[in-house]
Amino acid sequence: MTPLLQQQLDFDLARLTIDFPPVWRHPHKQAIHDRVRREGGPLTGTLRYTRWQMAPLPQEMNLHACEVRAEAGFFTYTESNPGIWHMNFADPRLFAAYGSPLMAQDEWQVLEHPALASLREAMLRHEPPALTRENGISTPVLIVNAPRQCCIDLSGSATSARPWWSRFLSSATPQPLYGNAFASATQDAVLHATTVLNPPIPSHIIALAAPTGTGVYTPRQITDILQTAFSGFSAAVIESARHGVPSAQITIHTGWWGCGAFGGNRTLMALLQTLAAKMAAVGRLVFHIGGERERCHFTDALSFLDLVTAQGTTSGIPAIISEIEALNFHWGQSDGN
């Protein structure tokens, strides 16, 4: 079972960014974009936008071989070809907060790929609107050939521009720029953390609405998360096939989808994304864990997945979901970002 294509639009990148310039509502973001326009190269080619209907989950369990690994840190976009995809932990309204003072994963990705902001502005004038979730049902959005025009180091490690003597001051400890810290940092700090890429490097994006909830995860919530991830990953397999890339050569880069501001359970979200990748026949899943202290959640996820699929090969998806429910996963608390 695969998702059905609901909408497809192709945009000339040069015209898209001229006709629908980004609207930055924070001076730091405007300053970064001004620098990108001064120092960056021209945009060429076509940006492809597709929106998909959510696919029903298969009843039978059919897991494909998938290399799964965890990497410390965040997305680096070091590879670029039609089989390499990066997740966008999306708002139901695609890229809705890109211009705001916020700097979580969604906004970070758009600032590095400003054509995504232009796409948002174009879709505000288009029907139907760009939604990753509508009437309670996920509608994954995929974007092919989004040019990455800059690299922004939000870790706080880009400190070489400070005076040499400042390293001896206790206040000179590197300060991360992620989340709410971005808006309160100095503009010099955020500009120093920015490297313009010339020429731009194309990325391919899977935008999935992050789930929300409280208390214990219900079977309905578990099913919805798995179905959303399976649909988005399956759509990436379909889009990659258009360029002749077989599913075994597809790589999806992901991380703690919905586990920041929405307080999702890290272990469960890693478990369900890994299960979805195996169901969709994705060749490799790279899970970016952030700090090393988070690796335990990923390791636990793989252990639990082995546990719940031990009987699932004969009893099918509904039984797997029941096994996951029995593990009694709880929603956590928002991290404020």
N, C-alpha and C positions, 0 to 999 in steps of 0.2 A: 504494500500500500504506500503510495507516494502522494505528496501534496500537489494540488492543482494550481496552475498559474492563474492568478486573479487579475493582475495588472502588470503591464510592461511599458516603460517609457525610456527612450534614449535621448540623451542630451549631449550636444556639442560642448565640450568643456570650456572652450574659450568664450563662447557666447553665454553659457550658463553663468559664469562668474562675472561677466560684464553686465548682463541684464538683471541679475539677481545678486547684488553684492551682499556679503554678510552684514548683519546688524549687531555689532558688539556693544553690549551695555555695561561693560567694565573697561576702564582705561588700560589695564594690564593686557587684556586680550586685544584691544585695538592697537596697542603699541607693538605687540608681537606680529599681528597681521600686517601692520605698516612696514615692518622690517622685512617680512616675507615678500611683500610686493616690490620692495626696493631691490632685494638681493636675490630673489628666486628667479627661476627660469620660466619660460612661457608654458602654458598648459595646452596640450594637444590631445586629440583622440575623443572618444565617446565614453561618457559615463552611463552605465545601464542600471536602471532601477526596476526591480521586480517585487511584487507583493504576492503572497501565496496564501491559499486556504490551508487551514490546519488539517493534516492528514489523520485519519483514524489509526489507532494503534492496532497492529496485527494481533490476533488472538493467540497464535502459536509463537513460541520462542524460537528465533533463528538468529543467533549471535554470530557475527563475522569476526575474523581475525582483525585486531586493531592494536597497534603499538600505543601504549599509554605511558606517558612519563610526566613527571613534575619538574618544573624549573623555577629556581628562586628568581625573584624580581617580577617585572611587568613586561608588557608587550614591547618587543624591540623591532619587529617588522624586518628582520634581517633577510628574509626570503621573499621573493616576489615572482609568482607565476600563477597561471589560472587555477592551480590546484591548492593554493595557500589561502586560507581564510582566517579572519580575526573576528571575534565576537564583539558586538556592541551591546552593552547591558542597558537596554533601551527603556525610555519612557513610552507609555502607550501612544503618545503623540511624538512621532519620530523627531529626535534632536531638539525637543521643545525648549530646553534650558541652555542651549549651546552658548548664547551670548551673555548669560548671567554671571554673577561673581562666583558661582559654583565651579568646582574643578574636581569632579569625580571621574570615573572611567569614561563615561559617555562624553562629557564635555572636553576631556583631555584628547580623546580621539578626534573630535571634530576640530579642535583648535589646530591639531597637527595636520588635519585633512580639511582645510577650509572650504573646499568645493562641496563638502557635506552640508555646510551652513548655507551655501548658495542653493543647494538642492532643497533644503528646508524652506527657504524663502520662495522658491519656485512652486513648491507643492502647496503652500498656503493660498496660492491663486489657482489651484487645480482641484478638480473634482474627479473621483472621490479623494478625500484627504489622505495624507500619509499617516496611517495608524498601524502600529504593531500589535494592537489588541482592540477589538471592536465588539460591542455587545457581549462582553465576557468571554470572547473567544480569540485566541492568538491568531494573528495574521503576519507571519514572519516577513521581514523585508530584507532583500539582498541587494547589495550595491557592488557592481563590478567596475574596476578602474577608477577608484577614488585616489587622486594623487596626494601622497604624503609630502608636504612642502617644508616641514620643519620637524625637528626632534626636540622635545622639551623634557629636560631632566628634572623631575619633581622630587627626587630623592634628597635634594639639598647638598649633593656632593660636588656640585659645580661652584667651587669657592675660590678659584685661582685669581679672580679679579680683585680680591680684597688686599689691602696692604699687607706686606709680609709680616709685620709685627702683630697683626690682628689675631694670628693663629695662637698667640700666647694668652689671649684674653678668654676668660670662661664664657663670655657672651658670644665668642666666635665659633662655637659649636655649630656644625652644619644644621640648618633648619629645613625639614621637608616642606615642600610647597603644595602637597596634595590636599584636596578637600578644601575646608574653610581657610586653611593657612595661606592659600594662594592669594586671596583678596587682601589679606592683611600684610603681605610681604611688600617690600619696596619694588618699584618698577625696575630698578637696576638689577635686583636679584632675579626677577623673572626673565628679563632680557638676557642676562648672562647665562641663564640655564637653557637658552634657546639656541639651537644650531639650524641654520637655514640649509635645506637640501636643494642642490642645483646640479643636475636636473631633479625634478620631483620623481618619487618612486611610487608606482601604483600599488594600492592595497585593495583587497576584496573583503567586504564586510557582511556579516550576518547579524541583523538587528532583531533581538528577541526581547519582548517586554519582561522585565523582572517581576517575579511573583511577590505577593504580599500576604501577610497573615499573622496570627497570634496563636499562642497556646500550642497544642499538639497538632502535628500535620495530619490532616484527614485523608482518607483514600481519594477523595475527589481532588484535593490539592496535589497529591503525589501524582495522580494520573495526568492532571493538567500540565504540571511541570515537565513530566516525561514526554507527553505528547507535543508540547511546544518545542522542546529541544530536538526530538526526533523529526519533526516537520522542518525546522530550520536546517538541520544537518542534511536531511534528505534533499532539500531544495539546493543546497550547495553541491551535492553530488550531481544533480541534474544540470546545474549551470556549468560545472566543470566539464561535464561530458560534451557540452556544446563546443568546447575548445579541445576536445580529444583527450582529456585527462581521465583515465580510469579511476574508479573509486579507491582502489588500493594505493594510489599515489596522492590522495587528497590528505592534507593536513589542516586541522582546525585548532587554532589557538584560543584558549578560553581561560577562565579563572573563577573568582568567587562571585559568580552571577547572582545578584540580588542579596548578597551577604553583607553589604555595607549599610547604606541608609535604611534598607528594608529589613535588616536583621535576620536574613535567611540562615538556615543551619548549614554550615560549611561542609560537614561530612555528607549530609544528604544531597546537597547540590552537586558535589563532586561525583557521588555515586550515580545520580540520575543522568548527569551529562555523559559519564562514561558508558552507562548502559545504552543511552540514546545513540552514541557514536558507533557502538558495536551493532546495534539494530540497523543503523543506516548504512553500514558497510564502509564507514570512513576508515582510511588506511592508518591514520595517526592522529592522536589527540595529545596536544601539548598543554598542560595545565600550569599556568603561571600563578605561583602561590604567594607572591609578595615576599615577606620575611620568612626565614627558615623556621621560625617558631610555629608557622602555620602548616608545616609539612605533615605533622601528625594527623591533621584532619583528612588530608588526601590519602595517607597510608591507611587510616581507618576505613575510608570510603571503599578502597579496593578490597580490603578484608571483608567488609560487609557485603560487597557485590558478589564475591566468591561464595559467601554463605547463602545468600538468597537465590542465587542462580543454580545452586547445587541440585535442587529439585525442579527448577523451572524449565529445563530442557524438555521435560515430558509433560509438565502441567500447564505451561503457557504464561502469557503476560498477566492475566488477572490474578493468578496465584503468586506471581512475583510481586505484584503491588500489595497483595495481602501480607506477604512475608516482610516487605519493607514497612508497612504500617505497624506490624507487630514489634518492630524495633523501637517504636515510641519516640520518634524524633520530635524535638520541640523547636519552635521559632525562638530566635534570640532577640536582642535589643539593637536598635539602630545605633550606628557609630557616630551619628551626627553629620556625616558627609554625604 
